[in-house]
Amino acid sequence: MKFLKWLIVTLTVTMGLSLFGTKVNASVIPFISYQAHVQNVGWQGWVSNGQTAGTVGQALRVEAFKMELQANGFSNSSLE
């Protein structure tokens, strides 16, 4: 689970820099949502901003991951 949180933070920063350049704009507040496909479970619901995606204590692997980044009306849900 630590790896998944690290991955989310890394991807958020990387996408933020590539989408908005290296300048920081205080009015841009990104919102990230993500969804996990879990072994023997299937796609789970969307969660966001640090919530757990996947399962805890069930020894089931996350097989796929979808992310959506939104900021000030900008939305990109094609990141899979």
PyMOL Python script that loads the backbone (N, CA, C, O; Angstrom):
from pymol import cmd

cmd.read_pdbstr("""\
ATOM      1  N   MET A   1       0.815  -1.190   0.000  1.00  0.00           N
ATOM      2  CA  MET A   1       0.000   0.000   0.000  1.00  0.00           C
ATOM      3  C   MET A   1       0.864   1.263   0.000  1.00  0.00           C
ATOM      4  O   MET A   1       0.477   2.279  -0.577  1.00  0.00           O
ATOM      5  N   LYS A   2       2.041   1.201   0.650  1.00  0.00           N
ATOM      6  CA  LYS A   2       2.931   2.359   0.644  1.00  0.00           C
ATOM      7  C   LYS A   2       3.378   2.670  -0.775  1.00  0.00           C
ATOM      8  O   LYS A   2       3.481   3.834  -1.163  1.00  0.00           O
ATOM      9  N   PHE A   3       3.646   1.605  -1.561  1.00  0.00           N
ATOM     10  CA  PHE A   3       4.051   1.811  -2.950  1.00  0.00           C
ATOM     11  C   PHE A   3       2.952   2.507  -3.728  1.00  0.00           C
ATOM     12  O   PHE A   3       3.230   3.398  -4.530  1.00  0.00           O
ATOM     13  N   LEU A   4       1.707   2.113  -3.504  1.00  0.00           N
ATOM     14  CA  LEU A   4       0.579   2.707  -4.223  1.00  0.00           C
ATOM     15  C   LEU A   4       0.446   4.192  -3.883  1.00  0.00           C
ATOM     16  O   LEU A   4       0.196   5.007  -4.771  1.00  0.00           O
ATOM     17  N   LYS A   5       0.610   4.551  -2.612  1.00  0.00           N
ATOM     18  CA  LYS A   5       0.549   5.963  -2.229  1.00  0.00           C
ATOM     19  C   LYS A   5       1.715   6.735  -2.835  1.00  0.00           C
ATOM     20  O   LYS A   5       1.545   7.864  -3.295  1.00  0.00           O
ATOM     21  N   TRP A   6       2.909   6.121  -2.835  1.00  0.00           N
ATOM     22  CA  TRP A   6       4.074   6.758  -3.448  1.00  0.00           C
ATOM     23  C   TRP A   6       3.826   6.969  -4.941  1.00  0.00           C
ATOM     24  O   TRP A   6       4.151   8.027  -5.481  1.00  0.00           O
ATOM     25  N   LEU A   7       3.251   5.966  -5.612  1.00  0.00           N
ATOM     26  CA  LEU A   7       2.954   6.062  -7.034  1.00  0.00           C
ATOM     27  C   LEU A   7       1.971   7.193  -7.315  1.00  0.00           C
ATOM     28  O   LEU A   7       2.153   7.947  -8.270  1.00  0.00           O
ATOM     29  N   ILE A   8       0.948   7.315  -6.503  1.00  0.00           N
ATOM     30  CA  ILE A   8      -0.056   8.365  -6.700  1.00  0.00           C
ATOM     31  C   ILE A   8       0.569   9.742  -6.548  1.00  0.00           C
ATOM     32  O   ILE A   8       0.324  10.627  -7.368  1.00  0.00           O
ATOM     33  N   VAL A   9       1.372   9.932  -5.511  1.00  0.00           N
ATOM     34  CA  VAL A   9       2.019  11.233  -5.300  1.00  0.00           C
ATOM     35  C   VAL A   9       2.974  11.545  -6.447  1.00  0.00           C
ATOM     36  O   VAL A   9       2.982  12.666  -6.957  1.00  0.00           O
ATOM     37  N   THR A  10       3.773  10.571  -6.855  1.00  0.00           N
ATOM     38  CA  THR A  10       4.726  10.779  -7.946  1.00  0.00           C
ATOM     39  C   THR A  10       4.013  11.136  -9.245  1.00  0.00           C
ATOM     40  O   THR A  10       4.413  12.074  -9.933  1.00  0.00           O
ATOM     41  N   LEU A  11       2.967  10.400  -9.584  1.00  0.00           N
ATOM     42  CA  LEU A  11       2.227  10.674 -10.813  1.00  0.00           C
ATOM     43  C   LEU A  11       1.522  12.026 -10.747  1.00  0.00           C
ATOM     44  O   LEU A  11       1.445  12.733 -11.752  1.00  0.00           O
ATOM     45  N   THR A  12       1.013  12.387  -9.586  1.00  0.00           N
ATOM     46  CA  THR A  12       0.353  13.681  -9.435  1.00  0.00           C
ATOM     47  C   THR A  12       1.328  14.815  -9.684  1.00  0.00           C
ATOM     48  O   THR A  12       1.018  15.751 -10.421  1.00  0.00           O
ATOM     49  N   VAL A  13       2.498  14.740  -9.078  1.00  0.00           N
ATOM     50  CA  VAL A  13       3.505  15.790  -9.262  1.00  0.00           C
ATOM     51  C   VAL A  13       3.965  15.834 -10.709  1.00  0.00           C
ATOM     52  O   VAL A  13       4.065  16.913 -11.293  1.00  0.00           O
ATOM     53  N   THR A  14       4.247  14.677 -11.294  1.00  0.00           N
ATOM     54  CA  THR A  14       4.710  14.621 -12.681  1.00  0.00           C
ATOM     55  C   THR A  14       3.670  15.180 -13.640  1.00  0.00           C
ATOM     56  O   THR A  14       3.998  15.980 -14.517  1.00  0.00           O
ATOM     57  N   MET A  15       2.408  14.762 -13.478  1.00  0.00           N
ATOM     58  CA  MET A  15       1.359  15.265 -14.357  1.00  0.00           C
ATOM     59  C   MET A  15       1.127  16.751 -14.131  1.00  0.00           C
ATOM     60  O   MET A  15       0.892  17.496 -15.083  1.00  0.00           O
ATOM     61  N   GLY A  16       1.192  17.182 -12.895  1.00  0.00           N
ATOM     62  CA  GLY A  16       1.005  18.598 -12.604  1.00  0.00           C
ATOM     63  C   GLY A  16       2.061  19.452 -13.262  1.00  0.00           C
ATOM     64  O   GLY A  16       1.753  20.510 -13.811  1.00  0.00           O
ATOM     65  N   LEU A  17       3.307  19.004 -13.214  1.00  0.00           N
ATOM     66  CA  LEU A  17       4.380  19.760 -13.852  1.00  0.00           C
ATOM     67  C   LEU A  17       4.236  19.759 -15.366  1.00  0.00           C
ATOM     68  O   LEU A  17       4.486  20.776 -16.014  1.00  0.00           O
ATOM     69  N   SER A  18       3.833  18.625 -15.935  1.00  0.00           N
ATOM     70  CA  SER A  18       3.710  18.573 -17.386  1.00  0.00           C
ATOM     71  C   SER A  18       2.468  19.310 -17.890  1.00  0.00           C
ATOM     72  O   SER A  18       2.484  19.864 -18.990  1.00  0.00           O
ATOM     73  N   LEU A  19       1.397  19.323 -17.100  1.00  0.00           N
ATOM     74  CA  LEU A  19       0.169  19.986 -17.532  1.00  0.00           C
ATOM     75  C   LEU A  19       0.206  21.488 -17.296  1.00  0.00           C
ATOM     76  O   LEU A  19      -0.312  22.259 -18.105  1.00  0.00           O
ATOM     77  N   PHE A  20       0.812  21.904 -16.202  1.00  0.00           N
ATOM     78  CA  PHE A  20       0.770  23.299 -15.808  1.00  0.00           C
ATOM     79  C   PHE A  20       2.128  23.986 -15.882  1.00  0.00           C
ATOM     80  O   PHE A  20       2.244  25.144 -15.478  1.00  0.00           O
ATOM     81  N   GLY A  21       3.151  23.314 -16.381  1.00  0.00           N
ATOM     82  CA  GLY A  21       4.482  23.898 -16.434  1.00  0.00           C
ATOM     83  C   GLY A  21       5.115  23.898 -15.059  1.00  0.00           C
ATOM     84  O   GLY A  21       4.559  23.337 -14.115  1.00  0.00           O
ATOM     85  N   THR A  22       6.264  24.518 -14.940  1.00  0.00           N
ATOM     86  CA  THR A  22       6.958  24.523 -13.657  1.00  0.00           C
ATOM     87  C   THR A  22       6.546  25.691 -12.780  1.00  0.00           C
ATOM     88  O   THR A  22       6.948  25.749 -11.617  1.00  0.00           O
ATOM     89  N   LYS A  23       5.754  26.627 -13.300  1.00  0.00           N
ATOM     90  CA  LYS A  23       5.279  27.744 -12.496  1.00  0.00           C
ATOM     91  C   LYS A  23       4.156  27.274 -11.579  1.00  0.00           C
ATOM     92  O   LYS A  23       3.309  26.474 -11.977  1.00  0.00           O
ATOM     93  N   VAL A  24       4.159  27.769 -10.370  1.00  0.00           N
ATOM     94  CA  VAL A  24       3.124  27.411  -9.409  1.00  0.00           C
ATOM     95  C   VAL A  24       2.080  28.513  -9.396  1.00  0.00           C
ATOM     96  O   VAL A  24       2.400  29.689  -9.224  1.00  0.00           O
ATOM     97  N   ASN A  25       0.843  28.124  -9.576  1.00  0.00           N
ATOM     98  CA  ASN A  25      -0.266  29.063  -9.561  1.00  0.00           C
ATOM     99  C   ASN A  25      -1.146  28.698  -8.368  1.00  0.00           C
ATOM    100  O   ASN A  25      -1.711  27.605  -8.324  1.00  0.00           O
ATOM    101  N   ALA A  26      -1.262  29.597  -7.416  1.00  0.00           N
ATOM    102  CA  ALA A  26      -2.000  29.309  -6.192  1.00  0.00           C
ATOM    103  C   ALA A  26      -3.481  29.050  -6.446  1.00  0.00           C
ATOM    104  O   ALA A  26      -4.134  28.417  -5.616  1.00  0.00           O
ATOM    105  N   SER A  27      -4.032  29.518  -7.563  1.00  0.00           N
ATOM    106  CA  SER A  27      -5.455  29.319  -7.833  1.00  0.00           C
ATOM    107  C   SER A  27      -5.745  27.948  -8.442  1.00  0.00           C
ATOM    108  O   SER A  27      -6.909  27.561  -8.550  1.00  0.00           O
ATOM    109  N   VAL A  28      -4.708  27.208  -8.842  1.00  0.00           N
ATOM    110  CA  VAL A  28      -4.894  25.878  -9.419  1.00  0.00           C
ATOM    111  C   VAL A  28      -4.780  24.843  -8.305  1.00  0.00           C
ATOM    112  O   VAL A  28      -3.705  24.643  -7.740  1.00  0.00           O
ATOM    113  N   ILE A  29      -5.887  24.195  -7.996  1.00  0.00           N
ATOM    114  CA  ILE A  29      -5.894  23.163  -6.969  1.00  0.00           C
ATOM    115  C   ILE A  29      -6.260  21.849  -7.649  1.00  0.00           C
ATOM    116  O   ILE A  29      -7.427  21.619  -7.968  1.00  0.00           O
ATOM    117  N   PRO A  30      -5.269  20.984  -7.872  1.00  0.00           N
ATOM    118  CA  PRO A  30      -5.568  19.718  -8.551  1.00  0.00           C
ATOM    119  C   PRO A  30      -6.352  18.773  -7.649  1.00  0.00           C
ATOM    120  O   PRO A  30      -6.193  18.780  -6.428  1.00  0.00           O
ATOM    121  N   PHE A  31      -7.186  17.976  -8.263  1.00  0.00           N
ATOM    122  CA  PHE A  31      -7.991  16.974  -7.576  1.00  0.00           C
ATOM    123  C   PHE A  31      -7.767  15.671  -8.314  1.00  0.00           C
ATOM    124  O   PHE A  31      -8.016  15.591  -9.518  1.00  0.00           O
ATOM    125  N   ILE A  32      -7.303  14.649  -7.616  1.00  0.00           N
ATOM    126  CA  ILE A  32      -7.005  13.384  -8.274  1.00  0.00           C
ATOM    127  C   ILE A  32      -7.935  12.291  -7.759  1.00  0.00           C
ATOM    128  O   ILE A  32      -8.132  12.140  -6.553  1.00  0.00           O
ATOM    129  N   SER A  33      -8.500  11.538  -8.690  1.00  0.00           N
ATOM    130  CA  SER A  33      -9.344  10.383  -8.366  1.00  0.00           C
ATOM    131  C   SER A  33      -8.705   9.161  -9.010  1.00  0.00           C
ATOM    132  O   SER A  33      -8.037   9.275 -10.038  1.00  0.00           O
ATOM    133  N   TYR A  34      -8.906   8.003  -8.413  1.00  0.00           N
ATOM    134  CA  TYR A  34      -8.307   6.795  -8.953  1.00  0.00           C
ATOM    135  C   TYR A  34      -9.191   5.596  -8.618  1.00  0.00           C
ATOM    136  O   TYR A  34     -10.017   5.635  -7.706  1.00  0.00           O
ATOM    137  N   GLN A  35      -8.984   4.536  -9.388  1.00  0.00           N
ATOM    138  CA  GLN A  35      -9.822   3.341  -9.296  1.00  0.00           C
ATOM    139  C   GLN A  35      -8.913   2.134  -9.486  1.00  0.00           C
ATOM    140  O   GLN A  35      -8.036   2.155 -10.350  1.00  0.00           O
ATOM    141  N   ALA A  36      -9.107   1.090  -8.701  1.00  0.00           N
ATOM    142  CA  ALA A  36      -8.278  -0.108  -8.789  1.00  0.00           C
ATOM    143  C   ALA A  36      -9.106  -1.302  -9.260  1.00  0.00           C
ATOM    144  O   ALA A  36     -10.275  -1.449  -8.906  1.00  0.00           O
ATOM    145  N   HIS A  37      -8.467  -2.148 -10.066  1.00  0.00           N
ATOM    146  CA  HIS A  37      -9.049  -3.426 -10.447  1.00  0.00           C
ATOM    147  C   HIS A  37      -8.329  -4.475  -9.614  1.00  0.00           C
ATOM    148  O   HIS A  37      -7.115  -4.635  -9.734  1.00  0.00           O
ATOM    149  N   VAL A  38      -9.067  -5.194  -8.769  1.00  0.00           N
ATOM    150  CA  VAL A  38      -8.485  -6.111  -7.801  1.00  0.00           C
ATOM    151  C   VAL A  38      -8.747  -7.555  -8.217  1.00  0.00           C
ATOM    152  O   VAL A  38      -9.828  -7.894  -8.700  1.00  0.00           O
ATOM    153  N   GLN A  39      -7.738  -8.395  -8.018  1.00  0.00           N
ATOM    154  CA  GLN A  39      -7.836  -9.823  -8.307  1.00  0.00           C
ATOM    155  C   GLN A  39      -9.086 -10.414  -7.654  1.00  0.00           C
ATOM    156  O   GLN A  39      -9.330 -10.179  -6.470  1.00  0.00           O
ATOM    157  N   ASN A  40      -9.874 -11.174  -8.405  1.00  0.00           N
ATOM    158  CA  ASN A  40     -11.098 -11.854  -7.944  1.00  0.00           C
ATOM    159  C   ASN A  40     -12.213 -10.912  -7.487  1.00  0.00           C
ATOM    160  O   ASN A  40     -13.247 -11.379  -7.009  1.00  0.00           O
ATOM    161  N   VAL A  41     -12.027  -9.599  -7.621  1.00  0.00           N
ATOM    162  CA  VAL A  41     -13.038  -8.626  -7.191  1.00  0.00           C
ATOM    163  C   VAL A  41     -13.552  -7.823  -8.378  1.00  0.00           C
ATOM    164  O   VAL A  41     -14.758  -7.623  -8.525  1.00  0.00           O
ATOM    165  N   GLY A  42     -12.629  -7.361  -9.227  1.00  0.00           N
ATOM    166  CA  GLY A  42     -12.987  -6.513 -10.357  1.00  0.00           C
ATOM    167  C   GLY A  42     -12.734  -5.051 -10.028  1.00  0.00           C
ATOM    168  O   GLY A  42     -12.012  -4.729  -9.085  1.00  0.00           O
ATOM    169  N   TRP A  43     -13.340  -4.165 -10.822  1.00  0.00           N
ATOM    170  CA  TRP A  43     -13.153  -2.729 -10.625  1.00  0.00           C
ATOM    171  C   TRP A  43     -13.868  -2.286  -9.363  1.00  0.00           C
ATOM    172  O   TRP A  43     -15.039  -2.603  -9.156  1.00  0.00           O
ATOM    173  N   GLN A  44     -13.156  -1.554  -8.524  1.00  0.00           N
ATOM    174  CA  GLN A  44     -13.748  -0.959  -7.334  1.00  0.00           C
ATOM    175  C   GLN A  44     -14.204   0.445  -7.675  1.00  0.00           C
ATOM    176  O   GLN A  44     -13.929   0.940  -8.768  1.00  0.00           O
ATOM    177  N   GLY A  45     -14.889   1.083  -6.762  1.00  0.00           N
ATOM    178  CA  GLY A  45     -15.362   2.441  -6.987  1.00  0.00           C
ATOM    179  C   GLY A  45     -14.225   3.459  -6.980  1.00  0.00           C
ATOM    180  O   GLY A  45     -13.115   3.167  -6.534  1.00  0.00           O
ATOM    181  N   TRP A  46     -14.520   4.653  -7.480  1.00  0.00           N
ATOM    182  CA  TRP A  46     -13.544   5.742  -7.506  1.00  0.00           C
ATOM    183  C   TRP A  46     -13.315   6.252  -6.091  1.00  0.00           C
ATOM    184  O   TRP A  46     -14.257   6.392  -5.312  1.00  0.00           O
ATOM    185  N   VAL A  47     -12.049   6.529  -5.763  1.00  0.00           N
ATOM    186  CA  VAL A  47     -11.670   7.161  -4.501  1.00  0.00           C
ATOM    187  C   VAL A  47     -10.751   8.322  -4.838  1.00  0.00           C
ATOM    188  O   VAL A  47     -10.335   8.463  -5.988  1.00  0.00           O
ATOM    189  N   SER A  48     -10.426   9.156  -3.858  1.00  0.00           N
ATOM    190  CA  SER A  48      -9.630  10.330  -4.182  1.00  0.00           C
ATOM    191  C   SER A  48      -8.757  10.792  -3.024  1.00  0.00           C
ATOM    192  O   SER A  48      -8.990  10.469  -1.860  1.00  0.00           O
ATOM    193  N   ASN A  49      -7.741  11.564  -3.397  1.00  0.00           N
ATOM    194  CA  ASN A  49      -6.884  12.310  -2.482  1.00  0.00           C
ATOM    195  C   ASN A  49      -6.426  11.538  -1.247  1.00  0.00           C
ATOM    196  O   ASN A  49      -6.670  11.963  -0.118  1.00  0.00           O
ATOM    197  N   GLY A  50      -5.765  10.411  -1.465  1.00  0.00           N
ATOM    198  CA  GLY A  50      -5.157   9.668  -0.372  1.00  0.00           C
ATOM    199  C   GLY A  50      -5.965   8.512   0.186  1.00  0.00           C
ATOM    200  O   GLY A  50      -5.479   7.783   1.051  1.00  0.00           O
ATOM    201  N   GLN A  51      -7.195   8.328  -0.292  1.00  0.00           N
ATOM    202  CA  GLN A  51      -7.986   7.189   0.175  1.00  0.00           C
ATOM    203  C   GLN A  51      -7.388   5.902  -0.383  1.00  0.00           C
ATOM    204  O   GLN A  51      -6.689   5.921  -1.397  1.00  0.00           O
ATOM    205  N   THR A  52      -7.665   4.792   0.281  1.00  0.00           N
ATOM    206  CA  THR A  52      -7.118   3.506  -0.131  1.00  0.00           C
ATOM    207  C   THR A  52      -7.869   2.957  -1.336  1.00  0.00           C
ATOM    208  O   THR A  52      -9.098   2.891  -1.349  1.00  0.00           O
ATOM    209  N   ALA A  53      -7.094   2.565  -2.352  1.00  0.00           N
ATOM    210  CA  ALA A  53      -7.640   1.851  -3.506  1.00  0.00           C
ATOM    211  C   ALA A  53      -7.086   0.437  -3.434  1.00  0.00           C
ATOM    212  O   ALA A  53      -5.888   0.254  -3.218  1.00  0.00           O
ATOM    213  N   GLY A  54      -7.923  -0.546  -3.607  1.00  0.00           N
ATOM    214  CA  GLY A  54      -7.490  -1.929  -3.468  1.00  0.00           C
ATOM    215  C   GLY A  54      -8.083  -2.508  -2.197  1.00  0.00           C
ATOM    216  O   GLY A  54      -9.091  -2.015  -1.691  1.00  0.00           O
ATOM    217  N   THR A  55      -7.456  -3.554  -1.684  1.00  0.00           N
ATOM    218  CA  THR A  55      -7.926  -4.186  -0.462  1.00  0.00           C
ATOM    219  C   THR A  55      -6.808  -4.164   0.577  1.00  0.00           C
ATOM    220  O   THR A  55      -5.640  -3.972   0.239  1.00  0.00           O
ATOM    221  N   VAL A  56      -7.165  -4.358   1.813  1.00  0.00           N
ATOM    222  CA  VAL A  56      -6.196  -4.390   2.899  1.00  0.00           C
ATOM    223  C   VAL A  56      -6.314  -5.730   3.617  1.00  0.00           C
ATOM    224  O   VAL A  56      -7.403  -6.115   4.043  1.00  0.00           O
ATOM    225  N   GLY A  57      -5.204  -6.436   3.752  1.00  0.00           N
ATOM    226  CA  GLY A  57      -5.172  -7.679   4.508  1.00  0.00           C
ATOM    227  C   GLY A  57      -5.810  -8.871   3.825  1.00  0.00           C
ATOM    228  O   GLY A  57      -6.068  -9.875   4.490  1.00  0.00           O
ATOM    229  N   GLN A  58      -6.078  -8.810   2.530  1.00  0.00           N
ATOM    230  CA  GLN A  58      -6.710  -9.927   1.836  1.00  0.00           C
ATOM    231  C   GLN A  58      -5.766 -10.635   0.864  1.00  0.00           C
ATOM    232  O   GLN A  58      -6.159 -11.611   0.225  1.00  0.00           O
ATOM    233  N   ALA A  59      -4.542 -10.161   0.748  1.00  0.00           N
ATOM    234  CA  ALA A  59      -3.533 -10.753  -0.143  1.00  0.00           C
ATOM    235  C   ALA A  59      -4.021 -10.829  -1.596  1.00  0.00           C
ATOM    236  O   ALA A  59      -3.724 -11.793  -2.302  1.00  0.00           O
ATOM    237  N   LEU A  60      -4.761  -9.823  -2.035  1.00  0.00           N
ATOM    238  CA  LEU A  60      -5.222  -9.749  -3.415  1.00  0.00           C
ATOM    239  C   LEU A  60      -4.442  -8.650  -4.124  1.00  0.00           C
ATOM    240  O   LEU A  60      -4.240  -7.566  -3.578  1.00  0.00           O
ATOM    241  N   ARG A  61      -4.009  -8.941  -5.346  1.00  0.00           N
ATOM    242  CA  ARG A  61      -3.189  -7.957  -6.064  1.00  0.00           C
ATOM    243  C   ARG A  61      -4.053  -6.942  -6.819  1.00  0.00           C
ATOM    244  O   ARG A  61      -5.172  -7.238  -7.240  1.00  0.00           O
ATOM    245  N   VAL A  62      -3.501  -5.744  -6.973  1.00  0.00           N
ATOM    246  CA  VAL A  62      -4.110  -4.735  -7.839  1.00  0.00           C
ATOM    247  C   VAL A  62      -3.617  -5.052  -9.245  1.00  0.00           C
ATOM    248  O   VAL A  62      -2.413  -5.032  -9.500  1.00  0.00           O
ATOM    249  N   GLU A  63      -4.534  -5.341 -10.154  1.00  0.00           N
ATOM    250  CA  GLU A  63      -4.174  -5.763 -11.509  1.00  0.00           C
ATOM    251  C   GLU A  63      -4.185  -4.626 -12.509  1.00  0.00           C
ATOM    252  O   GLU A  63      -3.529  -4.712 -13.547  1.00  0.00           O
ATOM    253  N   ALA A  64      -4.915  -3.562 -12.218  1.00  0.00           N
ATOM    254  CA  ALA A  64      -4.967  -2.397 -13.115  1.00  0.00           C
ATOM    255  C   ALA A  64      -5.323  -1.182 -12.276  1.00  0.00           C
ATOM    256  O   ALA A  64      -5.821  -1.297 -11.156  1.00  0.00           O
ATOM    257  N   PHE A  65      -5.055  -0.009 -12.850  1.00  0.00           N
ATOM    258  CA  PHE A  65      -5.231   1.236 -12.096  1.00  0.00           C
ATOM    259  C   PHE A  65      -5.636   2.327 -13.067  1.00  0.00           C
ATOM    260  O   PHE A  65      -5.006   2.480 -14.113  1.00  0.00           O
ATOM    261  N   LYS A  66      -6.672   3.088 -12.749  1.00  0.00           N
ATOM    262  CA  LYS A  66      -7.100   4.228 -13.561  1.00  0.00           C
ATOM    263  C   LYS A  66      -6.962   5.485 -12.720  1.00  0.00           C
ATOM    264  O   LYS A  66      -7.196   5.465 -11.511  1.00  0.00           O
ATOM    265  N   MET A  67      -6.580   6.580 -13.369  1.00  0.00           N
ATOM    266  CA  MET A  67      -6.464   7.858 -12.664  1.00  0.00           C
ATOM    267  C   MET A  67      -7.163   8.940 -13.455  1.00  0.00           C
ATOM    268  O   MET A  67      -7.237   8.884 -14.682  1.00  0.00           O
ATOM    269  N   GLU A  68      -7.682   9.938 -12.731  1.00  0.00           N
ATOM    270  CA  GLU A  68      -8.282  11.107 -13.358  1.00  0.00           C
ATOM    271  C   GLU A  68      -7.794  12.331 -12.594  1.00  0.00           C
ATOM    272  O   GLU A  68      -7.921  12.406 -11.372  1.00  0.00           O
ATOM    273  N   LEU A  69      -7.240  13.280 -13.324  1.00  0.00           N
ATOM    274  CA  LEU A  69      -6.745  14.511 -12.731  1.00  0.00           C
ATOM    275  C   LEU A  69      -7.620  15.664 -13.180  1.00  0.00           C
ATOM    276  O   LEU A  69      -7.882  15.826 -14.371  1.00  0.00           O
ATOM    277  N   GLN A  70      -8.075  16.467 -12.223  1.00  0.00           N
ATOM    278  CA  GLN A  70      -8.905  17.624 -12.540  1.00  0.00           C
ATOM    279  C   GLN A  70      -8.316  18.840 -11.850  1.00  0.00           C
ATOM    280  O   GLN A  70      -7.830  18.751 -10.723  1.00  0.00           O
ATOM    281  N   ALA A  71      -8.362  19.980 -12.533  1.00  0.00           N
ATOM    282  CA  ALA A  71      -7.900  21.230 -11.937  1.00  0.00           C
ATOM    283  C   ALA A  71      -8.599  22.393 -12.628  1.00  0.00           C
ATOM    284  O   ALA A  71      -8.459  22.568 -13.838  1.00  0.00           O
ATOM    285  N   ASN A  72      -9.343  23.179 -11.880  1.00  0.00           N
ATOM    286  CA  ASN A  72     -10.042  24.350 -12.414  1.00  0.00           C
ATOM    287  C   ASN A  72     -10.802  24.055 -13.699  1.00  0.00           C
ATOM    288  O   ASN A  72     -10.670  24.783 -14.683  1.00  0.00           O
ATOM    289  N   GLY A  73     -11.587  23.006 -13.695  1.00  0.00           N
ATOM    290  CA  GLY A  73     -12.383  22.672 -14.858  1.00  0.00           C
ATOM    291  C   GLY A  73     -11.675  21.792 -15.867  1.00  0.00           C
ATOM    292  O   GLY A  73     -12.313  21.258 -16.775  1.00  0.00           O
ATOM    293  N   PHE A  74     -10.358  21.629 -15.726  1.00  0.00           N
ATOM    294  CA  PHE A  74      -9.617  20.738 -16.615  1.00  0.00           C
ATOM    295  C   PHE A  74      -9.798  19.317 -16.144  1.00  0.00           C
ATOM    296  O   PHE A  74      -9.685  19.041 -14.950  1.00  0.00           O
ATOM    297  N   SER A  75     -10.075  18.420 -17.052  1.00  0.00           N
ATOM    298  CA  SER A  75     -10.239  17.006 -16.694  1.00  0.00           C
ATOM    299  C   SER A  75      -9.535  16.146 -17.734  1.00  0.00           C
ATOM    300  O   SER A  75      -9.647  16.387 -18.936  1.00  0.00           O
ATOM    301  N   ASN A  76      -8.809  15.141 -17.254  1.00  0.00           N
ATOM    302  CA  ASN A  76      -8.163  14.204 -18.155  1.00  0.00           C
ATOM    303  C   ASN A  76      -8.361  12.813 -17.583  1.00  0.00           C
ATOM    304  O   ASN A  76      -7.657  12.413 -16.655  1.00  0.00           O
ATOM    305  N   SER A  77      -9.311  12.079 -18.128  1.00  0.00           N
ATOM    306  CA  SER A  77      -9.597  10.736 -17.622  1.00  0.00           C
ATOM    307  C   SER A  77      -9.022   9.657 -18.532  1.00  0.00           C
ATOM    308  O   SER A  77      -9.389   8.489 -18.403  1.00  0.00           O
ATOM    309  N   SER A  78      -8.139  10.018 -19.438  1.00  0.00           N
ATOM    310  CA  SER A  78      -7.574   9.026 -20.360  1.00  0.00           C
ATOM    311  C   SER A  78      -6.263   8.460 -19.849  1.00  0.00           C
ATOM    312  O   SER A  78      -5.541   7.816 -20.610  1.00  0.00           O
ATOM    313  N   LEU A  79      -5.936   8.678 -18.598  1.00  0.00           N
ATOM    314  CA  LEU A  79      -4.694   8.171 -18.035  1.00  0.00           C
ATOM    315  C   LEU A  79      -4.928   6.797 -17.448  1.00  0.00           C
ATOM    316  O   LEU A  79      -5.410   6.675 -16.322  1.00  0.00           O
ATOM    317  N   GLU A  80      -4.594   5.763 -18.196  1.00  0.00           N
ATOM    318  CA  GLU A  80      -4.784   4.372 -17.712  1.00  0.00           C
ATOM    319  C   GLU A  80      -3.494   3.617 -17.875  1.00  0.00           C
ATOM    320  O   GLU A  80      -3.424   2.436 -17.535  1.00  0.00           O
TER     321      GLU A  80
END
""", "prot")
cmd.dss("prot")
cmd.show_as("cartoon", "prot")
cmd.util.cbc("prot")
cmd.orient("prot")
